[in-house]
Amino acid sequence: MSIFSFFTRSRSAPVARDRLQILLAHERTLAGQSDLVAVLREEILTVIAKHVSIDRDKVNVKLECGNNVSTLEVNVEVMDQPKAAS
Amino acid sequence: MPKVMVVTSGKGGVGKTTSSASLGAALAQSGQNVVLIDFDVGLRNLDLVMGAERRVVFDLVNVVQGDAKLPQALIRDKRIETLSLLPASQTRDKDALTEDGVKTVIEELKEKFDWIICDSPAGIEKGAQLAMRFADTAVVVTNPEVSSVRDSDRIIGMLDSKTLRAENGETLEKHLLLTRYNAARAAKGEMLNVKDVLEILAIPLLGIVPESMDVLTASNVGCPVTLNTPDSVASKAYLEAARRLRGEKLDIVEPAERKGLMSRLFGWKAATA
């Protein structure tokens, strides 16, 4: 055990590289997304609010990135009384 | 065509100020007109590294706020005629700078200088954002160490989104300057090597500055390393990096691991020889 650790103890750079690669892959997606979701949320809500009244607190926007397919899920709770038709 | 260059890193203590001073001096030594601007308002240090700490009268904040004219605040280097310094304020905070104010100062400097080098403060807040805002080219200073690489990645993301050039869809040159590199430790697998860092950050390499006593000595005496010990390994790295910034194509040689008896006995000391 001690001989084994003598030969391997100093090779920590590959561990550092692997940890960084995984972490940064994750952080880069996050950085790209957080803005995108906020922008999408605002623009979608503006369009919906033109036609029906909605409660802005009861809106859920979710972006899921899979390997093959990414999905955008928008949940909007529509209020009971519809806007007067114009 | 004058160039605005930001020297940035995200993480503190990786060598932004030292590299700003050394690259600035190296460019000035090659005959270019260079001005160094210290953006670290409240914690200025470029004046100290340049040995001009006793000559500061007015600073960047004074100029931005109109309390002093630009020529009054510029400090001309006593060793190289073509090198000037615009120090940061020590008594104010980063909110004293405005984007319009910084823009006006940079535009005025462009009339007189070939290179306007902006030494960024650490962090990703207003000071760092203003330092990179008007940049045409960026030098990302990174140590071969996990936290520095992570922060550099973050800064590269900001260079791609928060600079004026990025917003206008123009290209901003990005260069990686690897500092405090210890070839022996990288070869032993104790430290990230050049290939690892380049693979992760994926921007072109400007140079590799080995960890060196000469850099510390240069700071101690207030003289850029390229002037203080021009023949040292670190100076050569900075001088070559400056030539690459001017468009020369020079191969980058990875500092060799020294295997001689002397380096085994004296470790980093021999590596600086």
Interface residues (C-beta under 8 A of the other chain):
Chain A: S10 R11 S12 A13 P14 A16 R17 R19 L20 Q21 L23 L24 E27 R28 A31
Chain B: E145 V146 V149 R150 D153 R154 G157 A186 K188 G189 E190 M191 L192 N193 D196 E199 I200
